[in-house]
Amino acid sequence: MGWGDLGVFGEPSKETPNLDQMAAEGMLFLDFYTANPLCSPSRAALLTGRLPVRNGFYTTNAHARNAYTPQDIAGGIPDSELLLPELLKKAGYINKIIGKWHLGHRPQFHPLRHGFDEWFGSPNCHFGPFDNRAFPNIPVYRDWEMIGRYYEDFKIDLKTGEANLTQIYLQEALDFISKQQASQQPFFLYWAIDATHTPVYASKHFLGTSQRGLYGDAVREIDDSVGKILEHLQKLGISENTFVFFTSDNGAALISAPQQGGSNGPFLCGKQTTFEGGMRTPAILWWPGHIPGGWVSHQLGSVMDLFTTSLSLAGLQPPTDRQIDGIDLLPAILQGKLIDRPIFYYRGNEMMAVRVGLYKAHYWTWSNSWEEYNQGVDFCPGQNVSGVTTHTQEDHTTLPLLFHLGMDPGEKYPLSFASAEYQRVMQQIHFVVQQHRATMVPGEPQLNVCDKAIMNWSPPGCEKLGKCLTPPKPDPKKCFWPH
């Protein structure tokens, strides 16, 4: 979902009344970022508080490539990483993930092996339908075992876009919250729905109700669901004791626009890129009784901060035996303090850009290759900025491109290399980058090896359902990541 998809951020059709109300009753973060311009690395960063290049969610097969966890990926979240639910257990929390996991689908990567007590959802995105011969359909799990597969037992109509998944995920959330409230148990709920990821879907009640087409229908259903979750917390009398944060794993995917793509507002490009449209995301905090409504924060924030902030809320300290990139946002939230911190924009194994204050320096630029672009793959449709949205990997490390995001949020007007402002700001940014590189110990890359034999052929529980499939012979190869 993109920064510009919510009415509170200026979306013209104003079709997100619940999220807009959440912002009116809570705090809106205007400068909030994901840790990567696509799904799996972002989720790994959220749950570890660490950049993907540290936690292993990157590839070294080629320079500056976006990699994620498709069915044939061999890697996943390493045992050496400490995930937020594992740590929250120390404070007595019950942890549940609903929806997309995406941190590896082999048994050792199962979310219940990494701190979650319950799971309802899928290890991969809802791609398909597949033929169960060349590619198996994606399984849906309840806890340790699969209970069916997408397109077979969980219907998604690719012609109409109809699917009831968001409603199922909503009910799972409401039931979990009710159960924990009844037992007076502190809980962590990770509600990771994926309706706005292509192929976009919505339930029958929402189909055809948006001015924005099917994508808008999906956004409206997500908005309605968030409203029902917040209302449920209030009815149970636990809203003042529950910290709720809404955000996205990356910016809107403009490659599928306009039919199945969202809006990144005034920002450049979208998902897959390290321009603002790819990594700046909508972010709303709701915490009645602790923060007054209608607050707007200019604190530079990151999904990795949710790791550190959540630990702080639970009275826990982050691990001290590893570099944690997330910061505790509570001083910014409760006292209105602005914490000085940089934002690093990584694409695979390369630091592409860095933001310090209102300035952003691009050390590398690349949208995607000419070969892909000429085949119709465009991550920046209608937004060509000469020398910025490049189709070859351009190295600017000697003279980075510098933008003032306050005056130029669209990254269209680089500052003059000869200006005093450029010299002054780059001196400061270079120091920040030097400090960052001094602490950088890359993790073992998890997204290098692919093998069709390890796809979702026979997940746990398949034998009970008669849904086990015969895998091909193992054939591990280097994964190919084109962009």
GIURZI-V81916 format. One record per residue. RES is the residue in three letters. D_LAST is the distance of its C-alpha to the last C-alpha in whole Angstrom. Layout:
RES D_LAST
RES D_LAST
//
This chain:
MET 20
GLY 20
TRP 22
GLY 24
ASP 25
LEU 28
GLY 31
VAL 32
PHE 29
GLY 31
GLU 29
PRO 32
SER 33
LYS 34
GLU 33
THR 32
PRO 36
ASN 36
LEU 33
ASP 34
GLN 38
MET 36
ALA 35
ALA 38
GLU 40
GLY 37
MET 35
LEU 32
PHE 29
LEU 28
ASP 26
PHE 24
TYR 21
THR 18
ALA 17
ASN 13
PRO 11
LEU 11
CYS 14
SER 15
PRO 15
SER 16
ARG 19
ALA 20
ALA 20
LEU 23
LEU 25
THR 25
GLY 25
ARG 23
LEU 19
PRO 17
VAL 17
ARG 20
ASN 21
GLY 18
PHE 15
TYR 13
THR 11
THR 13
ASN 12
ALA 9
HIS 9
ALA 8
ARG 5
ASN 6
ALA 8
TYR 11
THR 15
PRO 15
GLN 18
ASP 18
ILE 17
ALA 19
GLY 19
GLY 20
ILE 22
PRO 24
ASP 28
SER 28
GLU 27
LEU 29
LEU 28
LEU 30
PRO 32
GLU 33
LEU 34
LEU 36
LYS 38
LYS 40
ALA 41
GLY 42
TYR 39
ILE 38
ASN 35
LYS 33
ILE 29
ILE 29
GLY 26
LYS 23
TRP 23
HIS 19
LEU 20
GLY 20
HIS 23
ARG 25
PRO 28
GLN 28
PHE 25
HIS 28
PRO 28
LEU 32
ARG 31
HIS 30
GLY 32
PHE 32
ASP 36
GLU 35
TRP 32
PHE 31
GLY 28
SER 25
PRO 23
ASN 20
CYS 19
HIS 21
PHE 19
GLY 22
PRO 24
PHE 24
ASP 27
ASN 28
ARG 28
ALA 24
PHE 23
PRO 25
ASN 25
ILE 24
PRO 27
VAL 29
TYR 31
ARG 34
ASP 34
TRP 34
GLU 34
MET 32
ILE 34
GLY 32
ARG 29
TYR 27
TYR 29
GLU 32
ASP 33
PHE 31
LYS 31
ILE 28
ASP 29
LEU 26
LYS 29
THR 30
GLY 28
GLU 31
ALA 30
ASN 32
LEU 30
THR 30
GLN 34
ILE 34
TYR 32
LEU 34
GLN 37
GLU 36
ALA 35
LEU 39
ASP 40
PHE 39
ILE 40
SER 43
LYS 44
GLN 43
GLN 45
ALA 48
SER 48
GLN 47
GLN 44
PRO 42
PHE 38
PHE 34
LEU 33
TYR 29
TRP 28
ALA 25
ILE 25
ASP 22
ALA 24
THR 21
HIS 18
THR 18
PRO 20
VAL 22
TYR 26
ALA 29
SER 33
LYS 35
HIS 37
PHE 34
LEU 33
GLY 34
THR 35
SER 32
GLN 32
ARG 28
GLY 28
LEU 27
TYR 24
GLY 27
ASP 29
ALA 27
VAL 27
ARG 31
GLU 31
ILE 29
ASP 31
ASP 35
SER 34
VAL 33
GLY 37
LYS 38
ILE 37
LEU 38
GLU 42
HIS 42
LEU 42
GLN 44
LYS 47
LEU 47
GLY 48
ILE 45
SER 43
GLU 44
ASN 43
THR 39
PHE 36
VAL 34
PHE 30
PHE 28
THR 24
SER 21
ASP 18
ASN 16
GLY 16
ALA 17
ALA 14
LEU 15
ILE 13
SER 16
ALA 18
PRO 21
GLN 22
GLN 20
GLY 19
GLY 20
SER 21
ASN 20
GLY 23
PRO 24
PHE 20
LEU 17
CYS 14
GLY 13
LYS 11
GLN 8
THR 9
THR 12
PHE 14
GLU 17
GLY 16
GLY 13
MET 16
ARG 19
THR 21
PRO 24
ALA 27
ILE 30
LEU 33
TRP 36
TRP 39
PRO 42
GLY 45
HIS 43
ILE 41
PRO 43
GLY 41
GLY 39
TRP 38
VAL 35
SER 33
HIS 31
GLN 31
LEU 27
GLY 26
SER 23
VAL 23
MET 24
ASP 27
LEU 28
PHE 28
THR 31
THR 33
SER 33
LEU 35
SER 37
LEU 38
ALA 39
GLY 41
LEU 39
GLN 37
PRO 34
PRO 33
THR 35
ASP 33
ARG 30
GLN 28
ILE 27
ASP 25
GLY 27
ILE 30
ASP 33
LEU 33
LEU 37
PRO 38
ALA 36
ILE 37
LEU 40
GLN 42
GLY 39
LYS 38
LEU 35
ILE 34
ASP 32
ARG 29
PRO 25
ILE 22
PHE 19
TYR 15
TYR 13
ARG 9
GLY 10
ASN 13
GLU 13
MET 15
MET 14
ALA 17
VAL 20
ARG 23
VAL 26
GLY 29
LEU 28
TYR 26
LYS 22
ALA 21
HIS 18
TYR 17
TRP 14
THR 12
TRP 9
SER 8
ASN 6
SER 7
TRP 11
GLU 11
GLU 9
TYR 11
ASN 14
GLN 13
GLY 14
VAL 10
ASP 11
PHE 10
CYS 13
PRO 16
GLY 19
GLN 18
ASN 17
VAL 19
SER 20
GLY 18
VAL 16
THR 14
THR 12
HIS 10
THR 11
GLN 10
GLU 14
ASP 16
HIS 19
THR 20
THR 24
LEU 24
PRO 21
LEU 21
LEU 23
PHE 24
HIS 27
LEU 25
GLY 29
MET 30
ASP 26
PRO 24
GLY 22
GLU 21
LYS 22
TYR 25
PRO 24
LEU 27
SER 29
PHE 29
ALA 33
SER 34
ALA 36
GLU 33
TYR 30
GLN 32
ARG 34
VAL 30
MET 28
GLN 31
GLN 31
ILE 27
HIS 27
PHE 29
VAL 27
VAL 24
GLN 27
GLN 28
HIS 25
ARG 24
ALA 27
THR 27
MET 23
VAL 24
PRO 20
GLY 21
GLU 21
PRO 17
GLN 17
LEU 14
ASN 14
VAL 16
CYS 17
ASP 20
LYS 21
ALA 24
ILE 24
MET 22
ASN 25
TRP 28
SER 31
PRO 30
PRO 33
GLY 36
CYS 35
GLU 38
LYS 40
LEU 38
GLY 38
LYS 34
CYS 34
LEU 32
THR 32
PRO 29
PRO 28
LYS 28
PRO 26
ASP 23
PRO 21
LYS 18
LYS 15
CYS 12
PHE 9
TRP 6
PRO 4
HIS 0
//
